[in-house]
């Protein structure tokens, strides 16, 4: 088995700011020469493979303002430097945001989850980012900060392409805001990888709201099937206002298959992703509906 024995061959300056304000000062000063580093589980690998050569590394490890999970009356607010393991251990996340909890549990090994952060997983811009589909399905948005101020961005508008996001060189993700689901809701996340904890060949998150037998809200998000994590907007429209039933689930799943645009890559093929997509969506829909308190 091939092992990564590479060392960091290029020189760089390293800063450890103690506050968000100090971090933003450094980003403003160094711009595109700088990269933020939290857990480093993606960035350091790219540097070792000489895919990135930042002149400046700005560590977030000593910025406590970015590490938190706060539950308000209408939302969860998650600091960008909150580790995946902290989310996994948070009882409110596991109880209320099932799809996000399942996504975090599916990621890498425990040692990596202890280091990797939710902000880093999003800022990396990967189409296969496991936290993106559930956060999109919950209707989440990001708070982005720079020296010039703060802006709020829906997660669907954050991803621009493989490895590309709406972040400017002087901006950072400060927090992720997840609207709190009502009691008549349910969510589910499914992932298919080559082996346990591998990057996704395909992942899917579903969020549903129920009124009796009717589906009153549906959001479906998929990863690793397009240049960015995507919402299946056409498929989402089919069940809204309809009685939830097997034939409807089949129709929604097949509509999702039409919306994805997968490619062949080292993890899987276009054909395989197309084939398993409706199967995974169907399973996720059924799980989310059951968590709403519904039955088929």
KEKE-3310 file (N, C-alpha, C; in steps of 0.2 Angstrom, whole numbers, plus 5000, padded with zeros to 4 digits):
npx = (5004:5003:5011:5011:5024:5029:5037:5034:5040:5041:5045:5037:5028:5022:5007:4999:4985:4976:4963:4947:4947:4961:4965:4958:4965:4977:4973:4969:4981:4989:4982:4980:4991:4990:4984:4971:4972:4965:4961:4969:4968:4965:4972:4986:4989:4988:4998:5009:5008:5012:5002:4998:5005:5006:5012:5010:5004:4990:4985:4970:4969:4970:4960:4947:4934:4929:4925:4912:4895:4880:4863:4849:4832:4827:4837:4852:4869:4885:4902:4915:4927:4924:4926:4924:4922:4917:4904:4899:4898:4889:4874:4862:4863:4864:4851:4842:4847:4848:4853:4864:4872:4873:4881:4893:4897:4900:4912:4929:4942:4941:4952:4954:4942:4943:4952:4948:4938:4921:4920:4932:4929:4919:4925:4935:4929:4925:4916:4912:4911:4905:4898:4891:4879:4869:4868:4864:4851:4845:4843:4853:4864:4879:4890:4901:4916:4926:4939:4931:4918:4904:4895:4880:4877:4867:4870:4869:4874:4887:4896:4906:4912:4923:4934:4932:4925:4914:4921:4932:4949:4952:4942:4934:4925:4915:4904:4891:4874:4861:4844:4832:4824:4806:4795:4788:4796:4809:4825:4838:4854:4864:4878:4889:4904:4920:4927:4924:4923:4928:4931:4916:4908:4895:4884:4869:4857:4841:4828:4812:4795:4780:4762:4750:4746:4752:4766:4773:4785:4800:4817:4831:4847:4863:4879:4895:4891:4891:4898:4898:4891:4874:4857:4842:4831:4820:4815:4812:4800:4790:4784:4778:4764:4758:4751:4761:4768:4773:4773:4775:4788:4796:4795:4800:4814:4818:4817:4828:4838:4838:4843:4856:4874:4885:4903:4916:4928:4942:4936:4924:4912:4903:4891:4889:4886:4875:4866:4865:4860:4845:4842:4848:4842:4829:4829:4834:4823:4813:4818:4819:4805:4800:4806:4799:4788:4779:4771:4771)
npy = (4994:5011:5024:5040:5049:5061:5077:5094:5104:5117:5134:5144:5157:5157:5161:5163:5170:5177:5181:5184:5197:5200:5189:5193:5205:5200:5192:5203:5209:5200:5194:5185:5177:5170:5157:5150:5139:5126:5112:5106:5094:5093:5104:5102:5090:5093:5102:5094:5086:5096:5103:5115:5130:5140:5155:5161:5154:5155:5151:5145:5139:5145:5154:5156:5161:5156:5143:5135:5129:5134:5135:5143:5150:5148:5143:5134:5139:5137:5138:5141:5134:5124:5107:5091:5081:5087:5091:5078:5073:5082:5082:5089:5091:5078:5074:5083:5087:5076:5072:5079:5074:5061:5062:5068:5057:5048:5052:5050:5044:5042:5050:5059:5066:5072:5082:5089:5102:5109:5121:5120:5109:5114:5125:5120:5117:5105:5094:5083:5085:5080:5087:5096:5092:5089:5101:5110:5104:5107:5121:5130:5144:5154:5164:5176:5184:5199:5212:5222:5220:5210:5197:5188:5172:5161:5143:5136:5146:5147:5137:5136:5128:5114:5114:5128:5142:5155:5163:5177:5182:5189:5185:5175:5160:5163:5158:5145:5145:5136:5134:5129:5114:5111:5101:5092:5087:5078:5071:5064:5056:5048:5039:5033:5025:5019:5011:5010:5026:5032:5045:5051:5042:5045:5055:5059:5069:5072:5082:5083:5089:5086:5085:5077:5064:5071:5078:5093:5100:5098:5095:5091:5086:5083:5075:5074:5071:5081:5097:5104:5102:5099:5105:5096:5103:5102:5089:5091:5098:5089:5081:5090:5095:5083:5067:5056:5042:5026:5026:5039:5042:5034:5041:5054:5050:5045:5057:5064:5057:5062:5075:5075:5077:5068:5062:5052:5046:5044:5037:5032:5028:5037:5030:5021:5030:5036:5025:5021:5032:5035:5024:5027:5039:5036:5027:5037:5046:5038:5035:5048:5052:5043:5047:5059:5055:5049:5036:5022)
npz = (5000:4996:5004:5011:5012:5010:5014:5019:5007:5003:5009:5022:5030:5047:5056:5072:5076:5089:5089:5080:5074:5073:5064:5053:5050:5046:5035:5027:5025:5018:5008:4993:4995:5007:5017:5027:5041:5050:5056:5046:5038:5025:5019:5022:5016:5002:5001:5004:4993:4984:4977:4982:4986:4998:5004:5016:5031:5041:5057:5065:5077:5089:5091:5100:5097:5086:5088:5093:5097:5097:5102:5098:5099:5086:5078:5075:5078:5072:5075:5064:5066:5073:5078:5069:5077:5089:5085:5082:5095:5101:5109:5105:5092:5087:5090:5084:5072:5062:5049:5048:5058:5055:5043:5048:5056:5046:5041:5038:5049:5068:5073:5063:5063:5075:5072:5060:5054:5053:5045:5038:5030:5022:5016:5008:4996:4990:4978:4984:4998:5014:5023:5017:5009:5019:5026:5016:5014:5025:5024:5026:5030:5027:5037:5032:5035:5033:5033:5028:5033:5036:5027:5023:5016:5007:5007:4995:4986:4989:4984:4969:4960:4957:4970:4971:4978:4985:4993:4995:4994:5006:5015:5027:5033:5046:5054:5053:5050:5055:5052:5064:5064:5063:5074:5067:5057:5048:5044:5034:5030:5018:5012:5000:4998:4993:5003:5021:5028:5018:5005:4997:4984:4980:4989:4999:5005:5014:5018:5026:5029:5038:5036:5043:5031:5021:5012:5017:5015:5006:5004:4994:4993:4985:4983:4975:4963:4953:4948:4959:4976:4975:4975:4972:4964:4955:4958:4971:4971:4967:4978:4987:4995:4992:4996:5004:4997:4990:4976:4973:4980:4971:4959:4963:4966:4953:4946:4953:4948:4935:4936:4941:4937:4935:4934:4926:4938:4949:4959:4956:4943:4930:4925:4936:4946:4941:4942:4955:4961:4962:4970:4982:4985:4987:4998:5008:5007:5013:5026:5031:5031:5040:5051:5053:5058:5050:5040:5028)
capx = (5000:5007:5010:5013:5030:5032:5037:5033:5046:5042:5045:5031:5028:5016:5005:4994:4982:4972:4956:4945:4950:4968:4965:4956:4970:4982:4970:4969:4988:4993:4978:4980:4997:4989:4979:4969:4973:4962:4964:4974:4967:4965:4977:4993:4990:4989:5005:5014:5008:5014:4997:4997:5012:5005:5018:5008:4999:4987:4981:4964:4969:4970:4954:4941:4928:4927:4924:4906:4889:4875:4856:4844:4825:4825:4843:4859:4874:4891:4908:4918:4933:4921:4928:4918:4920:4913:4898:4897:4897:4884:4867:4857:4864:4861:4844:4838:4849:4850:4856:4871:4875:4875:4886:4899:4899:4903:4918:4936:4943:4940:4957:4954:4937:4946:4956:4945:4933:4916:4922:4937:4926:4915:4929:4939:4925:4925:4910:4911:4911:4900:4893:4887:4872:4864:4867:4860:4845:4842:4842:4858:4868:4885:4892:4907:4919:4932:4940:4926:4912:4901:4889:4877:4876:4865:4875:4869:4878:4894:4900:4906:4915:4928:4939:4931:4920:4913:4926:4937:4955:4952:4937:4934:4919:4915:4899:4886:4868:4856:4837:4830:4818:4800:4794:4785:4801:4814:4830:4842:4859:4867:4884:4892:4911:4924:4928:4922:4926:4932:4927:4910:4906:4889:4880:4863:4853:4834:4824:4805:4791:4774:4756:4746:4749:4755:4772:4772:4791:4805:4823:4835:4854:4867:4886:4899:4887:4891:4904:4897:4885:4868:4850:4838:4825:4814:4813:4809:4793:4785:4780:4775:4757:4755:4751:4767:4767:4778:4774:4778:4795:4799:4795:4805:4820:4820:4819:4834:4843:4839:4846:4863:4878:4891:4908:4920:4934:4946:4932:4918:4910:4896:4886:4887:4883:4868:4862:4864:4857:4838:4841:4850:4837:4823:4831:4834:4816:4809:4821:4817:4798:4799:4808:4794:4782:4775:4772:4769)
capy = (5000:5017:5028:5047:5050:5068:5082:5100:5106:5124:5138:5148:5160:5154:5165:5161:5175:5176:5184:5185:5203:5199:5185:5197:5209:5196:5191:5209:5211:5196:5192:5178:5174:5167:5152:5148:5132:5124:5105:5105:5088:5094:5108:5099:5085:5097:5105:5089:5084:5101:5106:5122:5133:5146:5159:5162:5150:5158:5146:5146:5135:5149:5159:5153:5164:5152:5136:5135:5127:5138:5133:5148:5148:5147:5141:5132:5143:5133:5141:5138:5130:5118:5101:5087:5076:5090:5090:5071:5072:5086:5078:5092:5090:5071:5073:5087:5088:5069:5071:5082:5070:5055:5064:5068:5050:5044:5055:5048:5040:5047:5054:5065:5070:5076:5088:5092:5107:5110:5126:5118:5104:5118:5130:5116:5117:5099:5092:5077:5087:5077:5091:5101:5090:5090:5108:5113:5102:5111:5128:5134:5149:5155:5171:5177:5190:5202:5219:5227:5219:5204:5196:5182:5169:5154:5138:5135:5151:5147:5133:5138:5123:5110:5118:5135:5145:5162:5167:5181:5180:5192:5183:5169:5158:5164:5153:5142:5145:5131:5134:5124:5111:5110:5094:5088:5086:5073:5071:5058:5056:5042:5040:5027:5025:5012:5008:5014:5032:5035:5050:5048:5041:5049:5056:5062:5071:5073:5085:5083:5091:5082:5087:5071:5060:5075:5081:5100:5103:5093:5097:5085:5088:5077:5077:5070:5070:5087:5100:5106:5099:5102:5104:5093:5108:5099:5083:5093:5100:5083:5078:5095:5095:5077:5062:5052:5035:5023:5028:5046:5041:5032:5047:5059:5047:5045:5064:5066:5054:5066:5081:5075:5077:5065:5061:5046:5048:5038:5034:5029:5030:5041:5025:5018:5035:5037:5019:5021:5038:5034:5019:5030:5044:5032:5025:5043:5048:5034:5036:5055:5052:5039:5052:5064:5052:5046:5029:5021)
capz = (5000:4995:5010:5010:5016:5008:5019:5016:5004:5002:5015:5022:5037:5051:5061:5076:5079:5095:5089:5073:5072:5071:5059:5047:5048:5042:5028:5023:5023:5014:5003:4990:4997:5013:5018:5034:5042:5056:5057:5041:5036:5018:5016:5022:5011:4996:5002:5003:4986:4980:4974:4984:4989:5001:5007:5023:5034:5047:5060:5068:5083:5095:5090:5103:5095:5080:5091:5097:5095:5101:5100:5099:5098:5079:5074:5078:5076:5073:5073:5058:5068:5077:5075:5067:5083:5093:5082:5083:5102:5104:5109:5102:5085:5085:5091:5080:5065:5061:5043:5049:5063:5051:5039:5052:5058:5040:5038:5040:5056:5073:5074:5058:5065:5080:5069:5054:5056:5048:5041:5033:5025:5017:5012:5003:4990:4986:4977:4989:5005:5017:5027:5012:5007:5025:5028:5011:5015:5031:5022:5030:5027:5030:5038:5029:5037:5031:5036:5026:5036:5036:5023:5024:5010:5007:5006:4988:4982:4991:4980:4962:4955:4961:4973:4970:4982:4984:4997:4992:4998:5012:5019:5031:5036:5054:5057:5049:5054:5053:5055:5068:5061:5068:5077:5062:5052:5048:5039:5033:5026:5015:5008:4997:4997:4991:5009:5026:5030:5012:5001:4994:4977:4980:4995:4998:5011:5013:5023:5025:5034:5037:5039:5042:5026:5016:5013:5016:5013:5004:5001:4993:4991:4983:4983:4971:4956:4949:4949:4966:4979:4972:4977:4967:4964:4951:4961:4977:4970:4966:4984:4991:4995:4990:5000:5003:4995:4987:4969:4973:4981:4965:4955:4965:4965:4946:4944:4955:4943:4929:4938:4942:4931:4937:4929:4928:4941:4952:4964:4953:4936:4928:4925:4942:4950:4939:4943:4962:4964:4964:4975:4988:4987:4989:5005:5012:5008:5017:5032:5033:5032:5046:5057:5053:5062:5045:5039:5021)
cpx = (5004:5006:5013:5018:5033:5032:5035:5039:5047:5042:5039:5032:5021:5014:4999:4990:4977:4964:4954:4947:4957:4969:4963:4961:4975:4979:4970:4976:4991:4989:4979:4987:4996:4984:4977:4970:4970:4965:4969:4974:4967:4971:4984:4994:4991:4996:5010:5014:5010:5009:4995:5004:5010:5012:5017:5003:4996:4982:4976:4964:4968:4965:4948:4934:4925:4925:4918:4900:4884:4868:4852:4837:4824:4831:4848:4864:4881:4897:4912:4924:4930:4923:4922:4917:4916:4906:4895:4895:4891:4877:4862:4857:4862:4854:4840:4840:4852:4854:4864:4875:4878:4881:4893:4902:4902:4910:4925:4936:4942:4946:4957:4948:4939:4950:4952:4939:4927:4917:4927:4934:4922:4920:4934:4936:4925:4918:4907:4910:4904:4895:4889:4880:4867:4863:4863:4852:4841:4841:4847:4861:4874:4886:4899:4910:4925:4933:4934:4919:4910:4895:4887:4876:4873:4870:4875:4873:4885:4899:4900:4909:4920:4933:4938:4925:4919:4917:4931:4943:4956:4946:4938:4927:4919:4910:4894:4880:4863:4849:4835:4824:4812:4799:4791:4789:4805:4819:4834:4848:4862:4873:4886:4899:4914:4925:4925:4926:4929:4928:4921:4910:4900:4886:4874:4860:4846:4831:4817:4801:4784:4768:4751:4750:4752:4762:4772:4779:4796:4811:4828:4842:4859:4874:4890:4896:4887:4897:4904:4892:4879:4861:4846:4831:4819:4811:4809:4802:4788:4781:4777:4768:4754:4755:4757:4766:4773:4779:4777:4786:4799:4800:4800:4812:4823:4821:4825:4840:4844:4843:4853:4867:4885:4896:4911:4926:4937:4942:4926:4917:4904:4891:4884:4884:4876:4863:4860:4860:4850:4837:4842:4845:4831:4824:4831:4827:4812:4811:4818:4809:4796:4800:4803:4788:4777:4776:4769:4764)
cpy = (5006:5021:5035:5049:5057:5072:5089:5103:5113:5128:5142:5151:5158:5159:5162:5167:5173:5178:5184:5192:5203:5194:5189:5202:5206:5194:5197:5211:5207:5193:5185:5174:5169:5162:5151:5141:5131:5117:5103:5098:5088:5098:5105:5094:5088:5100:5100:5086:5090:5104:5113:5124:5140:5149:5160:5157:5154:5153:5148:5143:5139:5155:5156:5155:5160:5145:5136:5131:5130:5136:5139:5145:5145:5144:5138:5136:5139:5137:5137:5133:5125:5111:5096:5082:5080:5090:5083:5070:5077:5083:5082:5091:5083:5070:5077:5088:5081:5068:5074:5077:5064:5056:5065:5061:5046:5047:5053:5044:5045:5052:5060:5069:5074:5082:5092:5096:5107:5116:5124:5113:5108:5122:5127:5116:5111:5097:5086:5079:5084:5081:5095:5099:5091:5097:5112:5110:5105:5118:5132:5139:5151:5163:5172:5184:5192:5209:5223:5226:5212:5203:5189:5178:5162:5149:5136:5140:5151:5143:5135:5133:5119:5114:5126:5137:5152:5166:5171:5179:5183:5190:5176:5167:5159:5159:5150:5142:5140:5132:5128:5120:5110:5102:5090:5087:5080:5073:5065:5059:5049:5043:5033:5028:5019:5008:5012:5020:5035:5041:5047:5047:5045:5049:5060:5064:5073:5076:5085:5086:5088:5085:5081:5066:5064:5077:5089:5103:5097:5097:5091:5088:5082:5080:5072:5068:5076:5091:5103:5102:5103:5101:5101:5097:5105:5093:5085:5095:5095:5081:5084:5096:5089:5072:5057:5045:5032:5025:5035:5046:5039:5038:5052:5056:5047:5052:5067:5063:5059:5073:5081:5075:5074:5064:5054:5049:5042:5034:5030:5031:5034:5036:5022:5023:5036:5031:5019:5027:5037:5029:5023:5036:5041:5030:5031:5046:5044:5035:5043:5055:5048:5043:5058:5061:5049:5039:5028:5016)
cpz = (5000:5001:5008:5015:5014:5014:5015:5014:5003:5009:5015:5029:5040:5056:5065:5080:5085:5095:5081:5070:5069:5065:5052:5045:5044:5035:5024:5021:5018:5008:5000:4992:5003:5012:5025:5035:5049:5058:5052:5038:5028:5015:5016:5017:5004:4996:5001:4996:4981:4975:4976:4987:4992:5004:5014:5025:5041:5051:5064:5075:5089:5095:5093:5100:5089:5082:5095:5093:5099:5098:5103:5098:5091:5075:5078:5074:5077:5070:5068:5060:5073:5074:5074:5073:5088:5091:5083:5091:5105:5104:5105:5094:5083:5086:5086:5073:5063:5055:5044:5053:5059:5046:5042:5054:5052:5038:5042:5046:5061:5074:5069:5060:5071:5078:5064:5057:5051:5043:5036:5028:5020:5012:5007:4996:4986:4985:4981:4996:5008:5021:5023:5011:5013:5026:5022:5012:5020:5029:5025:5026:5031:5032:5037:5032:5034:5035:5034:5029:5035:5031:5024:5017:5010:5004:4998:4984:4984:4986:4972:4957:4960:4963:4973:4975:4981:4989:4993:4997:5005:5017:5022:5033:5044:5057:5052:5053:5051:5056:5058:5065:5066:5070:5072:5056:5053:5043:5039:5029:5024:5011:5006:4995:4995:4997:5015:5027:5024:5009:4997:4986:4975:4987:4994:5005:5009:5019:5022:5031:5032:5040:5038:5037:5021:5018:5012:5014:5011:5001:5000:4990:4990:4982:4978:4965:4952:4951:4957:4970:4977:4976:4971:4966:4961:4955:4968:4977:4969:4972:4988:4990:4993:4996:4999:5003:4991:4980:4968:4975:4975:4960:4957:4964:4958:4944:4947:4950:4937:4930:4939:4936:4933:4931:4931:4932:4944:4957:4961:4945:4935:4928:4931:4946:4948:4941:4951:4965:4966:4969:4982:4990:4990:4996:5010:5013:5013:5025:5035:5035:5039:5052:5058:5057:5057:5044:5031:5021)
residu = (UNK:UNK:UNK:UNK:UNK:UNK:UNK:UNK:UNK:UNK:UNK:UNK:UNK:UNK:UNK:UNK:UNK:UNK:UNK:UNK:UNK:UNK:UNK:UNK:UNK:UNK:UNK:UNK:UNK:UNK:UNK:UNK:UNK:UNK:UNK:UNK:UNK:UNK:UNK:UNK:UNK:UNK:UNK:UNK:UNK:UNK:UNK:UNK:UNK:UNK:UNK:UNK:UNK:UNK:UNK:UNK:UNK:UNK:UNK:UNK:UNK:UNK:UNK:UNK:UNK:UNK:UNK:UNK:UNK:UNK:UNK:UNK:UNK:UNK:UNK:UNK:UNK:UNK:UNK:UNK:UNK:UNK:UNK:UNK:UNK:UNK:UNK:UNK:UNK:UNK:UNK:UNK:UNK:UNK:UNK:UNK:UNK:UNK:UNK:UNK:UNK:UNK:UNK:UNK:UNK:UNK:UNK:UNK:UNK:UNK:UNK:UNK:UNK:UNK:UNK:UNK:UNK:UNK:UNK:UNK:UNK:UNK:UNK:UNK:UNK:UNK:UNK:UNK:UNK:UNK:UNK:UNK:UNK:UNK:UNK:UNK:UNK:UNK:UNK:UNK:UNK:UNK:UNK:UNK:UNK:UNK:UNK:UNK:UNK:UNK:UNK:UNK:UNK:UNK:UNK:UNK:UNK:UNK:UNK:UNK:UNK:UNK:UNK:UNK:UNK:UNK:UNK:UNK:UNK:UNK:UNK:UNK:UNK:UNK:UNK:UNK:UNK:UNK:UNK:UNK:UNK:UNK:UNK:UNK:UNK:UNK:UNK:UNK:UNK:UNK:UNK:UNK:UNK:UNK:UNK:UNK:UNK:UNK:UNK:UNK:UNK:UNK:UNK:UNK:UNK:UNK:UNK:UNK:UNK:UNK:UNK:UNK:UNK:UNK:UNK:UNK:UNK:UNK:UNK:UNK:UNK:UNK:UNK:UNK:UNK:UNK:UNK:UNK:UNK:UNK:UNK:UNK:UNK:UNK:UNK:UNK:UNK:UNK:UNK:UNK:UNK:UNK:UNK:UNK:UNK:UNK:UNK:UNK:UNK:UNK:UNK:UNK:UNK:UNK:UNK:UNK:UNK:UNK:UNK:UNK:UNK:UNK:UNK:UNK:UNK:UNK:UNK:UNK:UNK:UNK:UNK:UNK:UNK:UNK:UNK:UNK:UNK:UNK:UNK:UNK:UNK:UNK:UNK:UNK:UNK:UNK:UNK:UNK:UNK:UNK:UNK:UNK:UNK:UNK:UNK:UNK)
# end
